[in-house]
Amino acid sequence: MRSGAQSQGLGAAQVLELIGSLSIEPVFAPHSTESSRRTLLRKQQRIDSACSNVSTRPDPNEARNVWSSIRMELTRRGRRELPRERLTVADEREQILFYLVEILYRVVPAFYEEIAQALEKLYGTDAGATRVRPSALRSWAGGDMDGNPDVHAKSIREALARQQQVIVNRYFEECQSIAQRLSQSASRVPVATELTKRSSSTRGCCRGARHHPGAARPHALPRVPRAARRAPAQHLRRPGERYESARQFRDDVSLIATSLKANNGVNAGLFYVERLLARIDTFGFHLATLDVRSMPACCTRSCAWLRRPLGSPQQP
């Protein structure tokens, strides 16, 4: 970034404008012959983690334990019989979800932070404070009907519901972790007025909020999407009981970040709140945009049916 920007004579404003115009849209395309079981994917993760623990000069006992762990994982994998049944659309979907939730969810904030650090090093603090967000993550798993009779309206609904379920669950777990990190005494830590009002307004409409341990914490999340975790695909049953959109969730988290910045809380947990904001901006409540693909002939028939005269009995 440094050599390219300087060689072309670009200033901070020009670089920020260029970055703001970028559209980063990774697309995950599944294939039934390449799908792996979740157990095998996690086994590969454990092997990779064990290999990364082998330092240049490890302690003998530590090295012996690491290599024993690697041998155990490889041996267990060789003793497992490959599944005989054909992998389904659900298997393809779960493999994509594994990479989205187990890997990308974890590394996406670090990706933004590296860009911000490079901008700050090159142009100063103001440039480094700029946030870069991709437009969307996209997936074909469960929506690619081109030549696949197993993909239909039901698989599309199931894919959307499953994606929403896993991302809301991850938000719930992260919110619980942040609530523990932001365990501060209200008598010693000032809180922004807007956050106090928001917390008071949501406490009455969320069942159990008054008895929740986080209710007395000054920078705890005003409402964790517990109800959305139970039934994310359903509509709101009571006003305020669930978030209607990811924007509402982000606004609540932003109040916490603003309060921490205004009350000397930059080193008291702001890092984790900002990482949650980066994930909300990236994944929303849908995790990834589901691309629905179909054969051209089917699209032609559907368009012809939509253009039919009103009252015509013709079917697609």
Buried (B, 14 or more C-beta within 10 A) or exposed (E): EEEEBEEEEBEBEEBBEEBEEEEEEEEBBBEBEEBBBEEBBBBEBEBEEBEEBEEEEBEEEEBEBBBEBBEEBEEEEEEEEEEEEEBEBBBBBBBBBBBBBBEBBEEBBEBBBEBBEBBBEBBEEEBBEBBBBBEBBBBBBBBBBEEBEBBEEEBBEBBBBBBBBBBBBBBBEBBEEBBEEBBBEEEEBBBBEEBBEBBEEBBEEBEEBEEBEBBEBBBBBBBBBBBBBEEBEEEEEEEBBBBEEBEBBBBBBBBBBBBBBEBEBEEBBBEBBBBBBBBBBBBBBBBBBBBBBBEEEEEEEEEEEEEEEEEEEEEE
